[in-house]
Amino acid sequence: MPMPFNPAVMTNGGIALLTKAQAGECSIEFTRMVIGDGTYSADEETVAALQARTSLKSLKNSYAMSGVTVYTDNSVKLTALLTNQDPVTLEPLVTEGYYINEIGVYAKEKDGGDDTE
């Protein structure tokens, strides 16, 4: 039976942030979840190529985290409400359909500037 998703890959930036947190130099704040419809060639799908990425190939929407909880001793449960409605204007965010082919999770140093995301 085919798997519907490829395994998750942590980017080099995410690895560096996690390393700083493990060393006690900062705390991690998960900031947003993003989705897109980008498709990747075989060369772009390698672990090394995905680790080097700093953004999705074709970003469509960005959502604030609505929950972050410790799930097990070595995992965190992240929750975000994926909706097509702008929370302020109540207008649709996207007016044309697309397939969600990529998902990203952004984090930064807690109390750090946006440049640490």
C-alpha positions in Angstrom: 0.0 0.0 0.0 1.5 3.4 -1.0 2.2 5.9 1.7 0.2 9.2 1.2 3.1 11.3 2.6 6.8 11.3 2.4 8.7 11.4 5.7 9.2 14.8 7.4 12.5 16.5 6.9 13.9 19.1 9.3 15.8 21.9 7.5 19.3 22.9 8.4 17.9 26.1 10.0 15.6 23.9 12.1 18.5 21.7 13.1 20.6 24.7 14.1 17.7 26.1 16.2 17.1 22.8 17.9 20.8 22.5 18.7 20.9 25.9 20.3 17.8 25.0 22.4 19.4 21.7 23.5 22.5 23.6 24.5 20.3 25.9 26.7 21.1 28.9 24.6 17.4 29.6 23.7 13.9 28.3 23.8 11.9 27.4 20.7 8.7 29.2 19.8 6.7 27.6 17.0 5.3 30.5 15.0 3.3 29.2 12.0 2.3 26.4 9.7 2.4 26.9 6.0 0.9 25.0 3.1 1.6 25.0 -0.6 1.1 23.3 -3.9 4.7 23.0 -5.1 5.9 19.8 -6.8 9.5 18.6 -6.6 11.8 16.9 -9.1 13.7 13.8 -8.0 16.8 16.0 -7.4 14.8 18.4 -5.3 13.3 15.6 -3.2 16.6 14.3 -1.8 17.0 14.7 2.0 20.0 17.0 1.5 18.1 19.3 -1.0 15.1 19.5 1.3 17.3 20.2 4.4 18.8 23.2 2.5 15.4 24.8 1.8 14.3 27.9 3.7 10.8 28.1 2.3 8.1 26.1 0.5 8.4 25.9 -3.3 4.9 27.4 -3.8 3.5 28.9 -0.7 -0.3 29.3 -0.7 -1.3 30.0 2.9 0.2 30.7 6.3 -1.5 29.9 9.6 -0.7 30.8 13.2 -0.3 28.0 15.7 -3.3 27.5 17.9 -1.7 24.9 20.2 1.7 23.6 21.2 1.8 20.8 23.7 4.4 18.2 24.8 3.0 14.9 23.4 5.7 12.4 24.5 9.1 12.6 26.0 10.6 13.3 22.5 7.7 14.9 20.6 5.5 17.9 20.5 2.0 18.2 19.1 1.4 21.2 17.0 -2.1 22.4 16.1 -3.1 25.0 13.6 -6.6 25.7 12.1 -6.2 25.5 8.4 -9.0 27.6 6.9 -9.7 29.6 3.8 -11.3 32.5 5.7 -9.3 35.5 6.7 -9.9 35.9 10.5 -10.1 39.7 10.3 -12.0 40.4 7.0 -13.8 37.0 6.8 -13.0 37.0 3.1 -11.7 33.9 1.3 -7.9 33.7 1.3 -7.7 31.7 -1.9 -10.2 31.8 -4.7 -8.8 29.0 -6.8 -8.5 25.3 -5.7 -5.2 23.6 -5.3 -3.7 20.4 -4.0 -1.7 20.6 -0.7 1.6 19.0 -1.7 3.8 20.6 0.9 3.5 21.6 4.5 6.1 23.5 6.6 6.4 24.4 10.2 8.2 27.6 11.2 9.9 28.3 14.6 12.1 30.9 16.0 14.1 31.7 19.2 11.5 32.6 21.8 11.9 36.3 22.6 14.2 36.5 19.5 13.6 38.8 16.5 11.8 37.6 13.4 15.2 37.2 11.8 15.6 34.0 14.0 12.6 32.3 12.3 
